[in-house]
Amino acid sequence: MEPLTPQRLKELEEVAARVRARILLAVHHAGAGHVGGPLSCTDMLVALYFHILNVDPNRPDWEDRDRFILSKGHSTIALYTVLAERGYFPLEELFTFDAIDSRMQGHPDMTKTPGIDMSSGSLGQGLSPGLGMALGARLLGKSFRTYVILGDGESQEGQIWEAAFVAARYQLDNLTAILDYNGLQQYGWRNAPGEHMFPPIENPAQKWQAFGWRVIETDGHDMAQFTAAVEEAQTTRGKPTLIIAHTVKGKGVSFMEDQYDWHARVPTQQELVAALAELGQSDLLVISQGGD
Ligand SMILES: Cc1ncc(C[n+]2csc(CCOP(=O)(O)OP(=O)(O)O)c2C)c(N)n1
């Protein structure tokens, strides 16, 4: 991996701000989709696709490419936007998000969209194919690495833990899972008296270590820190690594941050204008075709 210079970091932060704006534009235009989860993993996706992953947008099926699975597939508008910014397909195509027959379906489909390595959307199922890819690399003697982003709410699914157990058993040090640890999922009980909002998964470090994984904790919005965590994961031998990325759901837009009701809410025109202004991306508004 190239060193992440301050200049390059600044460029990546600019990409991330644009990606956030385009996510909101696409969801607004579609009149449907998720917002909080995509904004939570935006910085990590930008760092992965613009700096970390060994991929080639002109050859999405190149067999030696690093593999990436967005197991929390409901956040796919963030992945589509990063892929479009990276040159896998035209940016205008983002405005077909969630439309019938579009390549930009509401959950990612590897048979339709260039750059999507695994279909996902039914939570809990992404780590299993990830470990299959990592095992495949070992069997074929290939050096590509596999990365999987998991949700913390998603981690309540039993299949995640079956895959965690098997990956450690096979000592898959070419596999890195990344936990988007924003502490929220789809619903909550914020204003209900006597009710508490339980974190979706408590002490994930202890749990994953008990399953035989190396665990590294980082800030999922600080691309320099996150990149350093991935570099550290790459040096680990004999076990897979989980990166616990501390994140904020809805990150980047003040009125969406840490609010579970923005899990899958469509911004109104007024909210869209305010959000893009906060992101310093008001110039992108001209390409919005959306209405309320
Ligand atoms: C098996 C399954 N159950 C329920 C859902 C509906 N669903 C979509 S997103 C979501 C919450 C996910 O929370 P989390 O994994 O923490 O994601 P994030 O907060 O990052 O959006 C739920 C319950 C689903 N997609 N799949």
The ligand as a MOL file (V3000), in Angstrom:
LIG
                    3D

  0  0  0     0  0            999 V3000
M  V30 BEGIN CTAB
M  V30 COUNTS 26 27 0 0 0
M  V30 BEGIN ATOM
M  V30 1 C -32.1840 -11.0620 7.9100 0
M  V30 2 C -32.6490 -9.6290 7.9090 0
M  V30 3 N -33.4360 -9.1820 8.9180 0
M  V30 4 C -33.8720 -7.8900 8.9090 0
M  V30 5 C -33.5140 -7.0420 7.8940 0
M  V30 6 C -34.0560 -5.6180 7.8920 0
M  V30 7 N -33.0020 -4.6620 8.2570 0 CHG=1
M  V30 8 C -32.3100 -3.9720 7.3310 0
M  V30 9 S -31.1520 -2.9830 7.9830 0
M  V30 10 C -31.5340 -3.4630 9.5590 0
M  V30 11 C -30.7610 -2.9210 10.7390 0
M  V30 12 C -29.3050 -3.1580 10.5640 0
M  V30 13 O -28.5740 -2.5600 11.6040 0
M  V30 14 P -26.9880 -2.5200 11.5200 0
M  V30 15 O -26.4810 -3.8420 11.0700 0
M  V30 16 O -26.4910 -2.0040 12.8130 0
M  V30 17 O -26.7210 -1.5290 10.3200 0
M  V30 18 P -26.5040 0.0620 10.3260 0
M  V30 19 O -26.8810 0.5900 11.6850 0
M  V30 20 O -25.0810 0.2810 10.0310 0
M  V30 21 O -27.4280 0.5760 9.2420 0
M  V30 22 C -32.5720 -4.3770 9.5520 0
M  V30 23 C -33.1580 -5.0070 10.7610 0
M  V30 24 C -32.6950 -7.5660 6.8630 0
M  V30 25 N -32.2530 -6.7940 5.8280 0
M  V30 26 N -32.2480 -8.8430 6.9000 0
M  V30 END ATOM
M  V30 BEGIN BOND
M  V30 1 1 1 2
M  V30 2 1 2 3
M  V30 3 2 2 26
M  V30 4 2 3 4
M  V30 5 1 4 5
M  V30 6 1 5 6
M  V30 7 2 5 24
M  V30 8 1 6 7
M  V30 9 2 7 8
M  V30 10 1 7 22
M  V30 11 1 8 9
M  V30 12 1 9 10
M  V30 13 1 10 11
M  V30 14 2 10 22
M  V30 15 1 11 12
M  V30 16 1 12 13
M  V30 17 1 13 14
M  V30 18 2 14 15
M  V30 19 1 14 16
M  V30 20 1 14 17
M  V30 21 1 17 18
M  V30 22 2 18 19
M  V30 23 1 18 20
M  V30 24 1 18 21
M  V30 25 1 22 23
M  V30 26 1 24 25
M  V30 27 1 24 26
M  V30 END BOND
M  V30 END CTAB
M  END
